[in-house]
Amino acid sequence: MNVQEDPRQRRNLRRQAARRRRARAWIILTVCLGVLIVGGVSAFAWTRARPAATDTTSLAASSSPSTSDPVSAVSATLAPAEPAATGTASSPDPPAAVPASATGAPRDVSKAAVQFPDAPAVKPNSVSQLKPKHKYVAITLDDGFGFQPEMLALLQQYNAHCTTFVLGSWADANTATLKKLDAAGFEIANHTWDHKTLTKLTDAQVESELLRTQKVISAVTGNQAPLMRPPGGATNARVKGVSASLGYTQVMWNRSFGDSGRGATTKKLYENVVTSNGGIKPGDIILCHWSSKPTYEAMKVILPELKAQGYEFVTVSELIADSQRGGTASKK
């Protein structure tokens, strides 16, 4: 006789089996979640504990300035790059070579300079044109008032070392510019204190005009360029004698831009320098002024043209020295 299971018993057995399956599923799910949680926490902790220097690319990127900080960004752009380490100390760049004249000798305007004060007296002398051995001309710039930085830059572009005859009153108020001219290789010479006509002054007044100016110049240059130019070219034997007793040779000129009067044009100034009176020649001493705009415009044409013809622009002292070697000075 077959004993049949009670229906209620079967239902109970099925419920028990289902509960066991759900319990196993929850256990498995709990274990999996636990493993995932523990693994994530461990990975996070390892990342935080990892040394920052292990990734040099990330380190470099993180150390660069943020674009939201413009000051840092500009500073990083302007900061010089450090040389890569090579195992030896990097040597500084060699100093720039001293510009040389056509003779091959270093250009040194201080060679002709003398001690100040108490410069030795010289024989009364005046020069206006010289006969150098080489194809030299001397461009001289007077006064200082109206100084044009662009003129200085232009002259430097063509390696023009000039003599500038400055007024003491200007030099005293513009020592920074005087230092710049001295550093650029210009010869800084005496044009009196305030442009008085020397022939109308007493000997003591002429002496004061020169010594007062020289004191300001020598405070910057450390010496006396033994050259002076009388304002307006007004001189006589007495003025020349007083100047010589203080160690100065008078420097006049034989060619001028003609830029001190009204109506000067670039074309006219060019003609005055390059084509008038038979054209420019080696040994010419050329007069111009710092303050003239037409002079600057004419100079932009004259410098490259004369350079192409083989001329070199030197100081008066260099012109005198080369003339003593190669010829005689034309005195006035």
WOQUIDA-V129787 format. One record per residue. RES is the residue in three letters. PHI is phi in radians with two decimals (none if undefined). OMEGA is omega in whole degrees, 0 to 359 (none if undefined). D_LAST is the distance of its C-alpha to the last C-alpha in Angstrom with 1 decimal. Layout:
res/phi/omega/d_last
RES/PHI/OMEGA/D_LAST
RES/PHI/OMEGA/D_LAST
This chain:
res/phi/omega/d_last
MET/none/181/161.7
ASN/-1.42/177/158.1
VAL/-1.67/181/156.5
GLN/-1.49/179/153.9
GLU/-1.22/177/150.8
ASP/-1.26/181/150.7
PRO/-0.99/180/148.1
ARG/-1.16/179/146.7
GLN/-1.16/180/146.2
ARG/-1.09/179/144.2
ARG/-1.08/179/141.9
ASN/-1.11/180/141.4
LEU/-1.10/179/140.5
ARG/-1.13/179/138.0
ARG/-1.10/180/136.3
GLN/-1.09/180/136.1
ALA/-1.11/180/134.5
ALA/-1.12/179/131.9
ARG/-1.11/179/131.1
ARG/-1.16/179/130.5
ARG/-1.12/179/128.2
ARG/-1.11/180/126.2
ALA/-1.11/180/126.0
ARG/-1.14/180/124.7
ALA/-1.11/178/122.1
TRP/-1.10/179/120.9
ILE/-1.09/180/120.7
ILE/-1.09/180/118.7
LEU/-1.10/179/116.4
THR/-1.10/180/115.9
VAL/-1.10/180/115.1
CYS/-1.09/178/112.5
LEU/-1.05/179/110.8
GLY/-1.07/178/110.7
VAL/-1.09/180/109.1
LEU/-1.09/181/106.5
ILE/-1.11/180/105.6
VAL/-1.08/180/105.4
GLY/-1.12/180/103.2
GLY/-1.13/178/100.8
VAL/-1.08/181/100.5
SER/-1.14/179/99.8
ALA/-1.11/178/97.2
PHE/-1.08/180/95.3
ALA/-1.12/180/95.5
TRP/-1.18/179/94.1
THR/-1.12/181/91.2
ARG/-1.21/182/90.2
ALA/-1.46/183/90.5
ARG/-1.21/179/88.4
PRO/-1.06/183/85.0
ALA/-1.17/186/82.1
ALA/-1.38/183/80.0
THR/-1.21/180/82.5
ASP/-2.13/185/80.9
THR/-1.15/179/77.1
THR/-1.13/178/76.6
SER/-1.13/180/78.4
LEU/-1.11/180/76.5
ALA/-1.10/181/73.1
ALA/-1.17/182/74.2
SER/-1.28/181/75.6
SER/-1.53/179/72.4
SER/-1.26/183/70.1
PRO/-1.14/177/69.1
SER/-1.29/178/71.4
THR/-1.17/177/70.0
SER/-1.43/179/71.4
ASP/-1.99/186/68.9
PRO/-1.10/180/65.4
VAL/-1.13/179/63.6
SER/-1.12/181/65.1
ALA/-1.10/179/64.5
VAL/-1.16/180/60.8
SER/-1.06/180/60.4
ALA/-1.17/179/62.1
THR/-1.19/184/59.9
LEU/-1.46/184/56.6
ALA/-1.16/179/57.9
PRO/-1.18/178/56.6
ALA/-1.30/179/59.3
GLU/-1.40/179/60.3
PRO/-1.17/178/60.1
ALA/-1.19/181/63.5
ALA/-1.21/180/65.0
THR/-2.09/181/64.7
GLY/1.71/177/66.0
THR/-2.26/180/62.5
ALA/-1.19/179/59.8
SER/-1.33/181/57.2
SER/-1.52/179/53.7
PRO/-1.19/177/50.7
ASP/-1.07/179/48.2
PRO/-1.15/179/45.6
PRO/-1.12/179/42.1
ALA/-1.11/181/39.7
ALA/-1.18/177/37.5
VAL/-1.26/180/33.8
PRO/-0.98/181/31.7
ALA/-1.95/177/30.1
SER/-1.45/180/27.0
ALA/-1.11/179/27.3
THR/-1.37/182/27.2
GLY/1.56/180/30.4
ALA/-1.47/178/29.1
PRO/-1.05/179/29.9
ARG/-1.41/183/27.2
ASP/-2.55/183/26.6
VAL/-1.22/181/23.6
SER/-1.38/182/25.0
LYS/-1.06/182/24.3
ALA/-1.55/185/20.8
ALA/-1.25/181/22.2
VAL/-2.24/182/23.3
GLN/-1.19/174/26.2
PHE/-2.32/0/26.3
PRO/-1.38/179/27.0
ASP/1.13/174/26.0
ALA/-1.13/181/23.0
PRO/-1.16/178/21.9
ALA/-1.16/178/19.1
VAL/-2.23/176/16.0
LYS/-1.23/177/13.6
PRO/-0.94/186/10.9
ASN/-2.68/177/8.0
SER/-2.53/179/5.6
VAL/-2.13/178/5.8
SER/-2.35/176/6.4
GLN/-2.73/184/8.6
LEU/-2.19/179/10.8
LYS/-2.15/184/13.8
PRO/-1.36/177/16.7
LYS/-1.27/183/20.2
HIS/-1.88/183/21.8
LYS/-1.48/184/21.6
TYR/-1.91/166/19.6
VAL/-2.33/180/17.7
ALA/-2.01/173/16.7
ILE/-1.58/181/18.3
THR/-2.06/182/17.3
LEU/-2.08/186/19.8
ASP/-1.81/169/19.4
ASP/1.42/186/22.1
GLY/2.01/178/25.3
PHE/-1.07/185/27.7
GLY/1.37/181/29.6
PHE/-0.87/181/29.2
GLN/-1.92/176/30.9
PRO/-1.02/180/32.9
GLU/-1.17/176/33.3
MET/-1.18/178/29.6
LEU/-1.05/180/29.6
ALA/-1.09/179/32.7
LEU/-1.15/179/31.1
LEU/-1.09/178/28.0
GLN/-1.14/179/30.5
GLN/-1.03/180/32.6
TYR/-1.80/177/30.0
ASN/0.93/180/29.0
ALA/-1.55/175/25.5
HIS/-1.73/188/24.0
CYS/-1.98/170/21.2
THR/-1.78/177/19.0
THR/-2.01/179/20.2
PHE/-1.65/188/18.6
VAL/-1.79/173/21.8
LEU/-1.42/181/23.0
GLY/-1.09/180/25.4
SER/-1.12/176/28.0
TRP/-1.29/182/28.2
ALA/-1.05/181/28.1
ASP/-1.12/181/30.9
ALA/-1.63/185/33.1
ASN/-2.41/183/32.4
THR/-1.12/179/32.6
ALA/-1.13/177/34.7
THR/-1.19/178/32.0
LEU/-1.06/178/29.4
LYS/-1.11/179/31.9
LYS/-1.13/178/32.2
LEU/-1.14/179/28.5
ASP/-1.10/180/28.4
ALA/-1.15/180/31.5
ALA/-1.41/179/30.1
GLY/1.53/177/27.4
PHE/-1.40/173/24.5
GLU/-1.61/184/21.8
ILE/-1.83/187/22.0
ALA/-2.12/195/19.0
ASN/-1.68/177/18.6
HIS/-2.19/182/18.1
THR/1.31/185/20.0
TRP/-1.34/187/23.8
ASP/-2.44/170/24.3
HIS/1.14/175/21.2
LYS/-1.29/176/21.3
THR/-1.32/189/18.6
LEU/-1.17/181/17.2
THR/-1.17/179/16.5
LYS/-1.70/182/20.3
LEU/-1.82/174/21.4
THR/-1.33/178/22.4
ASP/-1.02/181/21.0
ALA/-1.13/179/24.1
GLN/-1.25/176/23.6
VAL/-1.07/180/20.0
GLU/-1.06/180/21.4
SER/-1.13/179/24.4
GLU/-1.01/183/22.4
LEU/-1.37/184/20.7
LEU/-1.22/179/23.8
ARG/-1.09/178/26.2
THR/-1.20/183/24.4
GLN/-1.11/179/23.9
LYS/-1.05/179/27.7
VAL/-1.20/181/28.6
ILE/-1.09/184/26.3
SER/-1.19/175/27.5
ALA/-1.11/178/31.1
VAL/-1.68/186/30.8
THR/-1.51/181/28.5
GLY/1.47/181/29.7
ASN/-2.69/177/26.3
GLN/-2.13/169/22.7
ALA/-1.26/191/20.0
PRO/-1.36/183/17.3
LEU/-2.35/174/14.7
MET/-2.44/176/14.2
ARG/-2.24/179/12.9
PRO/-1.24/180/13.4
PRO/-0.97/180/16.0
GLY/1.20/183/15.2
GLY/1.26/183/11.5
ALA/-1.39/182/12.7
THR/-2.60/174/10.8
ASN/-2.74/183/10.7
ALA/-1.08/181/11.0
ARG/-1.18/179/14.4
VAL/-1.08/179/13.6
LYS/-1.12/180/11.0
GLY/-1.19/178/13.8
VAL/-1.09/180/16.5
SER/-1.07/181/14.9
ALA/-1.13/180/14.5
SER/-1.16/178/18.1
LEU/-1.71/176/19.2
GLY/1.69/186/17.7
TYR/-1.74/163/14.8
THR/-1.70/177/11.4
GLN/-1.29/177/9.4
VAL/-2.06/176/9.3
MET/-1.76/180/8.1
TRP/-2.83/177/9.6
ASN/-2.09/180/10.0
ARG/-2.56/185/13.8
SER/-2.32/172/16.0
PHE/-1.09/184/19.8
GLY/1.24/187/19.8
ASP/-1.73/182/22.6
SER/-1.58/180/22.2
GLY/-1.77/179/24.1
ARG/-1.43/175/27.7
GLY/1.38/179/29.2
ALA/-1.24/176/27.1
THR/-2.02/180/29.3
THR/-1.03/181/29.2
LYS/-1.10/181/29.1
LYS/-1.14/180/26.2
LEU/-1.13/177/24.1
TYR/-1.03/180/25.0
GLU/-1.11/180/24.0
ASN/-1.01/184/20.6
VAL/-1.51/193/19.9
VAL/-1.64/190/22.0
THR/-2.01/184/22.6
SER/-1.26/176/20.1
ASN/0.90/176/17.6
GLY/1.47/177/19.5
GLY/1.54/184/20.2
ILE/-1.22/182/18.7
LYS/-2.39/174/17.6
PRO/-1.00/180/17.4
GLY/1.66/178/14.2
ASP/-1.16/172/13.5
ILE/-1.93/189/12.7
ILE/-1.85/180/15.1
LEU/-1.81/169/15.7
CYS/-2.69/183/19.3
HIS/-2.22/180/21.9
TRP/-1.17/196/25.1
SER/-1.53/188/27.3
SER/-1.61/176/27.2
LYS/-1.14/177/30.3
PRO/-1.05/178/29.0
THR/-1.09/179/26.0
TYR/-1.06/180/28.7
GLU/-1.14/178/30.7
ALA/-1.18/181/27.8
MET/-1.10/179/26.8
LYS/-1.11/178/30.5
VAL/-1.63/186/29.9
ILE/-1.19/185/26.4
LEU/-1.03/180/27.0
PRO/-1.15/180/30.1
GLU/-1.18/179/28.9
LEU/-1.19/178/25.8
LYS/-1.08/179/28.0
ALA/-1.15/178/30.5
GLN/-1.48/177/27.9
GLY/1.66/179/27.3
TYR/-1.37/173/24.1
GLU/-2.13/185/23.9
PHE/-1.75/187/22.2
VAL/-2.16/176/20.7
THR/-1.34/178/18.9
VAL/-1.08/180/15.3
SER/-1.09/177/16.9
GLU/-1.17/178/18.9
LEU/-1.14/178/16.1
ILE/-1.10/182/14.3
ALA/-1.08/180/17.8
ASP/-1.24/178/18.6
SER/-1.25/177/15.5
GLN/-1.13/178/16.5
ARG/-1.39/190/19.9
GLY/-2.03/182/19.3
GLY/-3.08/180/16.1
THR/-2.04/181/12.7
ALA/-1.41/172/9.5
SER/-1.51/187/6.8
LYS/-1.74/184/3.8
LYS/-2.39/none/0.0
